Amino acid sequence: MTGSIARVQGPRRILEVGPGTGPFTKAILKKLRAGDQFDLVEINRNFCTKLERDLLAPYRIRHPNVAVRLHCSPIENAELHGPYDTIVCGLPFNNFPPQLMRQIFRRMFALLKEDGELMYFEYAGVRVLKGPVLDRAGRDRLKRIDAIGKSLRRKHNGEKEFILGNFPPAIAYRLSGKARAKPARRVATATR
């Protein structure tokens, strides 16, 4: 999830969306260097308090040449100024309404450099496991979420990697900031 950070040259701008209690945050902080900027966006006030107290405040003291800012806000409303080289997203999209998922991805891509990368993940098999216990509307919602993810991966040169060492196993997705050009439409011509 954080591997692409090391590939960016010069001062880097990194955004983490939905850090929760900070498992990816810890890995990102280890990769930062002087001149980098790291923004985190978390909606849960309790998680923000814990992140600030346990990770971010101590990090800022030890690394005054790295800009680290925590925004306690939904990503859709956060005062962020892109573009970012890398965006790491830990949001549980399988629990979101499809329209919200679309809004969040729209915002993240608006903040991402064209040559940047956006990473997100989901736990393997979640939709398969949840499907049988949901009503029809719930199953339809999961199908739409799956379709949105597939569309994003097609449009943004998506790559996926199974992470079997995680519990539960997860799938990490990497998307490019540059969308593929739409194929030219074929125009049918009449032949005699």
MDAnalysis code that builds the backbone (N, CA, C; Angstrom):
import MDAnalysis as mda
import numpy as np

u = mda.Universe.empty(576, n_residues=192, atom_resindex=np.repeat(np.arange(192), 3), trajectory=True)
u.add_TopologyAttr("name", ["N", "CA", "C"] * 192)
u.add_TopologyAttr("resid", np.arange(1, 193))
u.add_TopologyAttr("resname", ["MET", "THR", "GLY", "SER", "ILE", "ALA", "ARG", "VAL", "GLN", "GLY", "PRO", "ARG", "ARG", "ILE", "LEU", "GLU", "VAL", "GLY", "PRO", "GLY", "THR", "GLY", "PRO", "PHE", "THR", "LYS", "ALA", "ILE", "LEU", "LYS", "LYS", "LEU", "ARG", "ALA", "GLY", "ASP", "GLN", "PHE", "ASP", "LEU", "VAL", "GLU", "ILE", "ASN", "ARG", "ASN", "PHE", "CYS", "THR", "LYS", "LEU", "GLU", "ARG", "ASP", "LEU", "LEU", "ALA", "PRO", "TYR", "ARG", "ILE", "ARG", "HIS", "PRO", "ASN", "VAL", "ALA", "VAL", "ARG", "LEU", "HIS", "CYS", "SER", "PRO", "ILE", "GLU", "ASN", "ALA", "GLU", "LEU", "HIS", "GLY", "PRO", "TYR", "ASP", "THR", "ILE", "VAL", "CYS", "GLY", "LEU", "PRO", "PHE", "ASN", "ASN", "PHE", "PRO", "PRO", "GLN", "LEU", "MET", "ARG", "GLN", "ILE", "PHE", "ARG", "ARG", "MET", "PHE", "ALA", "LEU", "LEU", "LYS", "GLU", "ASP", "GLY", "GLU", "LEU", "MET", "TYR", "PHE", "GLU", "TYR", "ALA", "GLY", "VAL", "ARG", "VAL", "LEU", "LYS", "GLY", "PRO", "VAL", "LEU", "ASP", "ARG", "ALA", "GLY", "ARG", "ASP", "ARG", "LEU", "LYS", "ARG", "ILE", "ASP", "ALA", "ILE", "GLY", "LYS", "SER", "LEU", "ARG", "ARG", "LYS", "HIS", "ASN", "GLY", "GLU", "LYS", "GLU", "PHE", "ILE", "LEU", "GLY", "ASN", "PHE", "PRO", "PRO", "ALA", "ILE", "ALA", "TYR", "ARG", "LEU", "SER", "GLY", "LYS", "ALA", "ARG", "ALA", "LYS", "PRO", "ALA", "ARG", "ARG", "VAL", "ALA", "THR", "ALA", "THR", "ARG"])
u.atoms.positions = np.array([
    [0.815, -1.204, 0.000],
    [0.000, 0.000, 0.000],
    [0.854, 1.262, 0.000],
    [2.014, 1.213, 0.570],
    [2.838, 2.422, 0.664],
    [4.103, 2.343, -0.203],
    [4.259, 1.303, -0.990],
    [5.475, 1.082, -1.765],
    [5.790, 2.160, -2.777],
    [4.777, 2.755, -3.391],
    [5.040, 3.734, -4.448],
    [5.631, 5.030, -3.903],
    [5.533, 5.275, -2.607],
    [6.083, 6.508, -2.028],
    [7.578, 6.600, -2.293],
    [8.284, 5.496, -2.152],
    [9.738, 5.490, -2.314],
    [10.160, 5.779, -3.748],
    [9.279, 5.535, -4.716],
    [9.634, 5.746, -6.126],
    [9.555, 7.211, -6.553],
    [8.963, 8.070, -5.727],
    [8.811, 9.478, -6.089],
    [10.085, 10.226, -5.714],
    [10.623, 10.968, -6.683],
    [11.849, 11.740, -6.467],
    [11.517, 13.122, -5.917],
    [12.470, 13.734, -5.232],
    [12.305, 15.094, -4.733],
    [11.321, 15.168, -3.589],
    [10.945, 16.377, -3.184],
    [9.939, 16.526, -2.126],
    [8.616, 15.906, -2.579],
    [8.018, 15.145, -1.697],
    [6.808, 14.400, -2.046],
    [5.604, 14.939, -1.294],
    [4.449, 14.837, -1.943],
    [3.186, 15.204, -1.314],
    [2.343, 13.941, -1.247],
    [1.983, 13.555, -0.031],
    [1.282, 12.295, 0.211],
    [0.000, 12.589, 0.973],
    [-1.073, 11.927, 0.574],
    [-2.362, 12.054, 1.239],
    [-2.808, 10.668, 1.682],
    [-3.222, 10.580, 2.938],
    [-3.832, 9.342, 3.428],
    [-5.273, 9.644, 3.771],
    [-6.179, 8.861, 3.207],
    [-7.613, 9.039, 3.422],
    [-8.122, 7.870, 4.261],
    [-8.724, 8.185, 5.406],
    [-9.247, 7.141, 6.281],
    [-8.167, 6.350, 6.987],
    [-7.251, 7.021, 7.703],
    [-6.179, 6.284, 8.373],
    [-6.638, 5.441, 9.561],
    [-7.832, 5.719, 10.098],
    [-8.288, 4.953, 11.261],
    [-7.334, 5.124, 12.423],
    [-6.829, 4.022, 12.957],
    [-5.897, 4.078, 14.085],
    [-4.438, 4.148, 13.630],
    [-4.193, 4.096, 12.314],
    [-2.859, 4.378, 11.813],
    [-1.968, 3.255, 11.344],
    [-2.474, 2.084, 10.939],
    [-1.528, 1.062, 10.490],
    [-0.728, 1.484, 9.254],
    [-1.370, 2.119, 8.265],
    [-0.624, 2.613, 7.101],
    [0.150, 3.876, 7.458],
    [-0.407, 4.687, 8.361],
    [0.244, 5.928, 8.782],
    [1.646, 5.627, 9.310],
    [1.767, 4.606, 10.133],
    [3.072, 4.240, 10.692],
    [4.075, 3.931, 9.586],
    [3.639, 3.178, 8.574],
    [4.536, 2.840, 7.462],
    [4.897, 4.077, 6.650],
    [3.936, 4.967, 6.440],
    [4.197, 6.192, 5.678],
    [5.188, 7.079, 6.424],
    [4.984, 7.258, 7.720],
    [5.875, 8.114, 8.506],
    [7.332, 7.643, 8.402],
    [7.547, 6.341, 8.345],
    [8.911, 5.802, 8.233],
    [9.564, 6.155, 6.895],
    [8.754, 6.414, 5.867],
    [9.281, 6.689, 4.526],
    [9.489, 8.175, 4.254],
    [8.978, 9.047, 5.114],
    [9.053, 10.480, 4.862],
    [10.462, 11.014, 5.069],
    [10.771, 12.098, 4.339],
    [12.073, 12.753, 4.487],
    [11.876, 14.266, 4.454],
    [12.908, 14.995, 4.813],
    [12.839, 16.454, 4.881],
    [12.287, 17.026, 3.577],
    [11.360, 17.974, 3.714],
    [10.740, 18.604, 2.552],
    [9.443, 17.973, 2.112],
    [9.119, 16.787, 2.625],
    [7.870, 16.114, 2.261],
    [6.685, 16.767, 2.962],
    [5.522, 16.579, 2.377],
    [4.258, 17.010, 2.992],
    [3.341, 15.798, 3.078],
    [2.778, 15.594, 4.250],
    [1.897, 14.452, 4.501],
    [0.607, 14.973, 5.119],
    [-0.488, 14.820, 4.377],
    [-1.815, 15.183, 4.877],
    [-2.596, 13.918, 5.158],
    [-3.336, 13.926, 6.256],
    [-4.205, 12.810, 6.612],
    [-5.618, 13.350, 6.771],
    [-6.589, 12.608, 6.276],
    [-7.989, 12.994, 6.402],
    [-8.732, 11.847, 7.083],
    [-9.297, 12.145, 8.248],
    [-10.033, 11.148, 9.039],
    [-11.308, 11.796, 9.556],
    [-12.429, 11.130, 9.399],
    [-13.728, 11.679, 9.802],
    [-14.032, 11.434, 11.286],
    [-13.462, 10.384, 11.858],
    [-13.773, 9.985, 13.231],
    [-12.911, 10.790, 14.216],
    [-13.554, 11.605, 15.037],
    [-12.842, 12.475, 15.978],
    [-11.990, 11.672, 16.970],
    [-12.486, 10.521, 17.434],
    [-11.700, 9.700, 18.372],
    [-10.418, 9.186, 17.720],
    [-10.514, 8.757, 16.455],
    [-9.318, 8.311, 15.740],
    [-8.353, 9.485, 15.553],
    [-8.889, 10.677, 15.246],
    [-8.030, 11.860, 15.077],
    [-7.255, 12.155, 16.355],
    [-7.938, 12.092, 17.486],
    [-7.288, 12.342, 18.775],
    [-6.173, 11.335, 19.017],
    [-6.455, 10.072, 18.757],
    [-5.456, 9.011, 18.964],
    [-4.280, 9.172, 18.002],
    [-4.557, 9.434, 16.728],
    [-3.479, 9.627, 15.749],
    [-2.574, 10.788, 16.151],
    [-3.193, 11.895, 16.518],
    [-2.422, 13.087, 16.881],
    [-1.554, 12.815, 18.106],
    [-2.156, 12.239, 19.134],
    [-1.444, 11.995, 20.393],
    [-0.337, 10.947, 20.235],
    [-0.673, 9.817, 19.622],
    [0.248, 8.682, 19.623],
    [1.276, 8.696, 18.492],
    [0.918, 9.264, 17.336],
    [1.813, 9.180, 16.175],
    [2.308, 10.534, 15.665],
    [1.369, 11.437, 15.396],
    [1.731, 12.645, 14.658],
    [2.479, 13.678, 15.487],
    [1.996, 13.988, 16.690],
    [2.688, 14.979, 17.528],
    [4.124, 14.538, 17.836],
    [4.348, 13.292, 18.261],
    [5.736, 12.862, 18.497],
    [6.584, 12.907, 17.218],
    [5.988, 12.568, 16.077],
    [6.733, 12.586, 14.817],
    [7.167, 14.017, 14.466],
    [6.251, 14.971, 14.607],
    [6.576, 16.365, 14.284],
    [7.747, 16.888, 15.127],
    [7.800, 16.485, 16.399],
    [8.892, 16.914, 17.274],
    [10.225, 16.376, 16.766],
    [10.242, 15.122, 16.355],
    [11.478, 14.490, 15.879],
    [11.854, 14.900, 14.455],
    [10.862, 15.343, 13.651],
    [11.093, 15.647, 12.229],
    [10.479, 17.009, 11.864],
    [11.078, 18.096, 12.331],
    [10.489, 19.419, 12.085],
    [10.524, 19.854, 10.620],
    [11.293, 19.163, 9.777],
    [11.390, 19.538, 8.364],
    [10.410, 18.790, 7.466],
    [9.464, 18.081, 8.090],
    [8.406, 17.393, 7.345],
    [7.078, 18.005, 7.775],
    [6.276, 18.441, 6.807],
    [4.957, 19.014, 7.110],
    [3.943, 17.881, 7.238],
    [3.352, 17.743, 8.421],
    [2.357, 16.707, 8.681],
    [1.104, 17.388, 9.209],
    [0.003, 17.225, 8.480],
    [-1.250, 17.870, 8.860],
    [-2.388, 16.853, 8.889],
    [-3.149, 16.904, 9.963],
    [-4.311, 16.034, 10.129],
    [-5.567, 16.873, 9.956],
    [-6.469, 16.412, 9.097],
    [-7.738, 17.086, 8.837],
    [-8.848, 16.178, 9.361],
    [-9.564, 16.635, 10.388],
    [-10.671, 15.854, 10.946],
    [-11.934, 16.263, 10.189],
    [-12.164, 15.570, 9.083],
    [-13.208, 15.979, 8.151],
    [-13.459, 14.847, 7.165],
    [-14.649, 14.822, 6.551],
    [-14.823, 13.906, 5.415],
    [-13.947, 14.395, 4.252],
    [-13.441, 13.504, 3.452],
    [-12.582, 13.862, 2.326],
    [-13.297, 14.813, 1.374],
    [-14.603, 14.658, 1.235],
    [-15.351, 15.499, 0.295],
    [-15.301, 16.978, 0.693],
    [-15.118, 17.277, 1.994],
    [-15.136, 18.654, 2.489],
    [-13.792, 19.142, 3.012],
    [-12.798, 18.291, 3.039],
    [-11.507, 18.663, 3.620],
    [-10.837, 19.759, 2.798],
    [-10.215, 20.693, 3.503],
    [-9.489, 21.779, 2.840],
    [-8.111, 21.281, 2.437],
    [-8.064, 20.694, 1.275],
    [-6.833, 20.124, 0.735],
    [-6.499, 20.816, -0.571],
    [-5.224, 20.934, -0.831],
    [-4.784, 21.567, -2.057],
    [-3.801, 20.624, -2.741],
    [-4.274, 19.975, -3.786],
    [-3.437, 19.052, -4.542],
    [-2.480, 19.822, -5.413],
    [-1.773, 19.157, -6.245],
    [-1.884, 17.713, -6.441],
    [-0.941, 16.942, -5.524],
    [-1.317, 15.685, -5.298],
    [-0.526, 14.776, -4.476],
    [0.146, 13.743, -5.376],
    [1.343, 13.340, -4.973],
    [2.071, 12.293, -5.699],
    [1.458, 10.925, -5.445],
    [1.048, 10.716, -4.208],
    [0.534, 9.417, -3.784],
    [-0.651, 9.627, -2.851],
    [-1.696, 8.833, -3.065],
    [-2.831, 8.814, -2.142],
    [-3.017, 7.370, -1.686],
    [-3.059, 7.187, -0.374],
    [-3.298, 5.880, 0.235],
    [-4.651, 5.957, 0.925],
    [-5.556, 5.070, 0.535],
    [-6.925, 5.116, 1.057],
    [-7.251, 3.823, 1.802],
    [-7.683, 3.973, 3.042],
    [-8.044, 2.816, 3.855],
    [-9.533, 2.735, 4.146],
    [-10.354, 3.411, 3.335],
    [-11.797, 3.425, 3.588],
    [-12.443, 2.090, 3.225],
    [-13.430, 1.657, 4.004],
    [-14.119, 0.380, 3.753],
    [-15.263, 0.551, 2.751],
    [-14.929, 0.657, 1.470],
    [-15.932, 0.973, 0.453],
    [-17.078, -0.031, 0.381],
    [-16.861, -1.269, 0.787],
    [-17.958, -2.249, 0.757],
    [-19.071, -1.898, 1.742],
    [-18.816, -0.960, 2.648],
    [-19.838, -0.528, 3.606],
    [-20.505, 0.782, 3.199],
    [-20.094, 1.368, 2.084],
    [-20.568, 2.691, 1.688],
    [-21.670, 2.601, 0.641],
    [-22.526, 3.611, 0.592],
    [-23.449, 3.699, -0.554],
    [-22.637, 3.952, -1.827],
    [-23.031, 3.376, -2.953],
    [-22.267, 3.557, -4.192],
    [-22.043, 5.021, -4.566],
    [-23.044, 5.872, -4.374],
    [-22.882, 7.279, -4.733],
    [-21.772, 7.936, -3.910],
    [-21.674, 7.607, -2.633],
    [-20.616, 8.149, -1.791],
    [-19.248, 7.650, -2.262],
    [-19.172, 6.388, -2.623],
    [-17.925, 5.833, -3.147],
    [-17.487, 6.626, -4.380],
    [-18.423, 6.887, -5.294],
    [-18.096, 7.661, -6.497],
    [-17.605, 9.060, -6.134],
    [-18.277, 9.720, -5.188],
    [-17.882, 11.070, -4.779],
    [-16.465, 11.080, -4.209],
    [-16.174, 10.104, -3.385],
    [-14.851, 10.037, -2.747],
    [-13.765, 9.816, -3.797],
    [-13.994, 8.886, -4.728],
    [-12.990, 8.648, -5.763],
    [-12.847, 9.864, -6.678],
    [-13.947, 10.518, -7.001],
    [-13.869, 11.734, -7.814],
    [-12.968, 12.762, -7.136],
    [-13.171, 12.947, -5.834],
    [-12.361, 13.922, -5.090],
    [-10.898, 13.494, -5.043],
    [-10.649, 12.219, -4.788],
    [-9.263, 11.763, -4.708],
    [-8.555, 11.941, -6.053],
    [-9.204, 11.597, -7.147],
    [-8.568, 11.771, -8.459],
    [-8.377, 13.244, -8.794],
    [-9.256, 14.107, -8.305],
    [-9.082, 15.546, -8.522],
    [-7.849, 16.060, -7.778],
    [-7.462, 15.387, -6.706],
    [-6.307, 15.794, -5.899],
    [-5.003, 15.105, -6.307],
    [-5.086, 14.116, -7.170],
    [-3.933, 13.293, -7.536],
    [-3.243, 13.827, -8.791],
    [-1.900, 13.832, -8.770],
    [-1.150, 14.204, -9.970],
    [-1.457, 13.210, -11.086],
    [-1.319, 13.681, -12.299],
    [-1.571, 12.806, -13.445],
    [-0.639, 11.595, -13.436],
    [0.605, 11.801, -12.999],
    [1.538, 10.674, -12.929],
    [1.609, 10.069, -11.523],
    [0.625, 10.409, -10.682],
    [0.581, 9.885, -9.324],
    [-0.090, 8.526, -9.254],
    [-0.106, 7.972, -8.040],
    [-0.749, 6.676, -7.821],
    [-1.681, 6.744, -6.622],
    [-2.800, 6.063, -6.760],
    [-3.786, 5.962, -5.691],
    [-3.901, 4.490, -5.319],
    [-3.737, 4.192, -4.037],
    [-3.853, 2.827, -3.558],
    [-5.037, 2.710, -2.603],
    [-5.779, 1.624, -2.736],
    [-6.828, 1.306, -1.775],
    [-6.885, -0.207, -1.657],
    [-7.640, -0.690, -0.685],
    [-7.698, -2.136, -0.492],
    [-9.093, -2.549, -0.053],
    [-9.308, -3.832, -0.118],
    [-10.515, -4.427, 0.472],
    [-10.138, -5.816, 0.953],
    [-10.882, -6.285, 1.907],
    [-10.639, -7.639, 2.386],
    [-11.186, -8.618, 1.357],
    [-10.417, -9.653, 1.086],
    [-10.776, -10.631, 0.063],
    [-12.060, -11.365, 0.457],
    [-12.950, -11.493, -0.492],
    [-14.160, -12.283, -0.298],
    [-15.276, -11.622, 0.484],
    [-15.150, -10.346, 0.810],
    [-16.174, -9.683, 1.625],
    [-17.536, -9.720, 0.947],
    [-17.576, -9.381, -0.330],
    [-18.873, -9.353, -1.014],
    [-19.474, -10.748, -1.115],
    [-18.634, -11.750, -1.325],
    [-19.121, -13.130, -1.406],
    [-19.706, -13.569, -0.060],
    [-19.031, -13.200, 1.024],
    [-19.500, -13.600, 2.350],
    [-20.740, -12.830, 2.790],
    [-20.803, -11.543, 2.437],
    [-21.932, -10.724, 2.867],
    [-23.196, -10.980, 2.049],
    [-23.019, -11.329, 0.783],
    [-24.155, -11.482, -0.129],
    [-25.302, -12.330, 0.403],
    [-25.030, -13.543, 0.897],
    [-26.127, -14.414, 1.332],
    [-26.912, -13.897, 2.551],
    [-26.328, -13.020, 3.349],
    [-27.026, -12.551, 4.550],
    [-27.703, -11.192, 4.334],
    [-27.534, -10.610, 3.156],
    [-28.158, -9.323, 2.860],
    [-29.471, -9.499, 2.119],
    [-30.315, -8.497, 2.222],
    [-31.530, -8.513, 1.420],
    [-31.177, -8.127, -0.018],
    [-32.167, -8.131, -0.881],
    [-31.926, -7.846, -2.304],
    [-31.281, -6.476, -2.511],
    [-31.747, -5.458, -1.786],
    [-31.183, -4.111, -1.920],
    [-29.710, -4.102, -1.511],
    [-29.369, -4.841, -0.456],
    [-27.980, -4.925, -0.010],
    [-27.094, -5.615, -1.036],
    [-27.609, -6.693, -1.623],
    [-26.845, -7.398, -2.664],
    [-26.667, -6.510, -3.892],
    [-27.714, -5.768, -4.261],
    [-27.608, -4.843, -5.406],
    [-26.568, -3.759, -5.130],
    [-26.523, -3.259, -3.885],
    [-25.541, -2.241, -3.510],
    [-24.122, -2.791, -3.664],
    [-23.907, -4.023, -3.190],
    [-22.587, -4.635, -3.327],
    [-22.199, -4.836, -4.791],
    [-23.166, -5.200, -5.622],
    [-22.881, -5.365, -7.053],
    [-22.479, -4.040, -7.679],
    [-23.147, -2.958, -7.285],
    [-22.795, -1.639, -7.828],
    [-21.405, -1.209, -7.355],
    [-21.085, -1.496, -6.093],
    [-19.755, -1.174, -5.570],
    [-18.691, -1.950, -6.350],
    [-18.941, -3.222, -6.604],
    [-18.013, -4.040, -7.381],
    [-17.866, -3.468, -8.790],
    [-18.954, -3.065, -9.414],
    [-18.910, -2.508, -10.767],
    [-18.132, -1.191, -10.804],
    [-18.297, -0.360, -9.783],
    [-17.551, 0.905, -9.719],
    [-16.051, 0.611, -9.629],
    [-15.680, -0.318, -8.763],
    [-14.265, -0.684, -8.626],
    [-13.686, -1.210, -9.931],
    [-14.407, -2.084, -10.614],
    [-13.925, -2.625, -11.890],
    [-13.773, -1.522, -12.924],
    [-14.720, -0.615, -12.971],
    [-14.653, 0.500, -13.915],
    [-13.439, 1.386, -13.629],
    [-13.208, 1.692, -12.358],
    [-12.044, 2.503, -11.983],
    [-10.743, 1.813, -12.382],
    [-10.668, 0.521, -12.154],
    [-9.446, -0.211, -12.478],
    [-9.208, -0.258, -13.984],
    [-10.277, -0.382, -14.781],
    [-10.118, -0.343, -16.240],
    [-9.667, 1.049, -16.694],
    [-10.307, 2.059, -16.168],
    [-10.054, 3.433, -16.597],
    [-8.687, 3.940, -16.154],
    [-8.192, 3.481, -15.008],
    [-6.955, 4.007, -14.430],
    [-5.843, 2.964, -14.360],
    [-5.798, 2.067, -15.341],
    [-4.714, 1.076, -15.439],
    [-4.490, 0.350, -14.120],
    [-5.565, -0.126, -13.540],
    [-5.504, -0.742, -12.224],
    [-4.705, -2.025, -12.174],
    [-3.990, -2.172, -11.088],
    [-3.271, -3.413, -10.782],
    [-3.748, -3.889, -9.425],
    [-3.752, -5.198, -9.229],
    [-4.143, -5.702, -7.916],
    [-3.139, -6.734, -7.441],
    [-3.055, -6.826, -6.130],
    [-2.137, -7.773, -5.508],
    [-2.848, -8.402, -4.318],
    [-2.843, -9.745, -4.267],
    [-3.415, -10.445, -3.126],
    [-2.397, -10.423, -1.990],
    [-2.860, -10.057, -0.811],
    [-2.005, -10.000, 0.368],
    [-2.466, -11.127, 1.299],
    [-1.900, -12.302, 1.106],
    [-2.318, -13.468, 1.881],
    [-1.808, -13.424, 3.304],
    [-0.729, -12.680, 3.558],
    [-0.166, -12.591, 4.898],
    [-0.987, -11.736, 5.836],
    [-1.946, -11.006, 5.311],
    [-2.821, -10.178, 6.144],
    [-3.928, -11.057, 6.718],
    [-4.437, -10.688, 7.878],
    [-5.595, -11.406, 8.418],
    [-6.697, -10.405, 8.688],
    [-7.820, -10.518, 7.973],
    [-8.074, -11.471, 6.898],
    [-7.311, -11.096, 5.635],
    [-7.152, -12.043, 4.712],
    [-6.449, -11.732, 3.461],
    [-7.087, -10.524, 2.775],
    [-6.257, -9.756, 2.076],
    [-6.739, -8.524, 1.451],
    [-6.294, -8.465, -0.002],
    [-6.912, -7.553, -0.726],
    [-6.523, -7.252, -2.100],
    [-6.172, -5.769, -2.133],
    [-4.937, -5.473, -2.530],
    [-4.488, -4.085, -2.653],
    [-4.605, -3.684, -4.119],
    [-5.185, -2.516, -4.368],
    [-5.360, -1.998, -5.720],
    [-4.510, -0.753, -5.902],
    [-3.875, -0.634, -7.057],
    [-3.061, 0.530, -7.416],
    [-3.655, 1.106, -8.699],
    [-4.007, 2.395, -8.651],
    [-4.589, 3.074, -9.798],
    [-3.687, 4.231, -10.218],
    [-3.632, 4.478, -11.498],
    [-2.846, 5.578, -12.049],
    [-3.687, 6.848, -12.055],
    [-3.023, 7.986, -11.823],
    [-3.725, 9.270, -11.870],
    [-4.198, 9.623, -13.267],
    [-3.516, 9.093, -14.252],
    [-3.888, 9.390, -15.636],
    [-4.873, 8.337, -16.121],
    [-6.023, 8.795, -16.513],
    [-7.033, 7.876, -17.035],
    [-6.662, 7.481, -18.459],
    [-6.993, 6.265, -18.822],
    [-6.785, 5.814, -20.201],
    [-7.647, 6.649, -21.127],
    [-7.121, 6.908, -22.284],
    [-7.926, 7.607, -23.282],
    [-9.028, 6.660, -23.747],
    [-10.189, 7.213, -23.949],
    [-11.286, 6.384, -24.464],
    [-10.967, 6.000, -25.893],
    [-11.246, 4.760, -26.246],
    [-10.970, 4.355, -27.628],
    [-11.835, 5.178, -28.590],
    [-11.274, 5.470, -29.743],
    [-12.027, 6.233, -30.741],
    [-13.226, 5.419, -31.188],
    [-14.306, 6.116, -31.379],
    [-15.511, 5.435, -31.853],
    [-15.354, 5.082, -33.312],
    [-15.785, 3.914, -33.627],
    [-15.759, 3.498, -35.029],
    [-17.000, 4.037, -35.690],
    [-16.812, 4.571, -36.824],
    [-17.939, 5.093, -37.577],
    [-18.209, 4.101, -38.704],
    [-19.414, 3.606, -38.690],
    [-19.790, 2.650, -39.720],
    [-19.963, 3.383, -41.034],
    [-19.397, 2.832, -42.068],
    [-19.570, 3.424, -43.389],
    [-20.329, 2.443, -44.263],
    [-21.166, 2.998, -45.060],
    [-21.970, 2.158, -45.957],
    [-21.102, 1.716, -47.121],
    [-21.233, 0.481, -47.473],
    [-20.511, -0.032, -48.630],
    [-21.522, -0.403, -49.698],
    [-21.132, -0.217, -50.921],
    [-22.046, -0.530, -52.036],
    [-21.739, -1.873, -52.605],
])
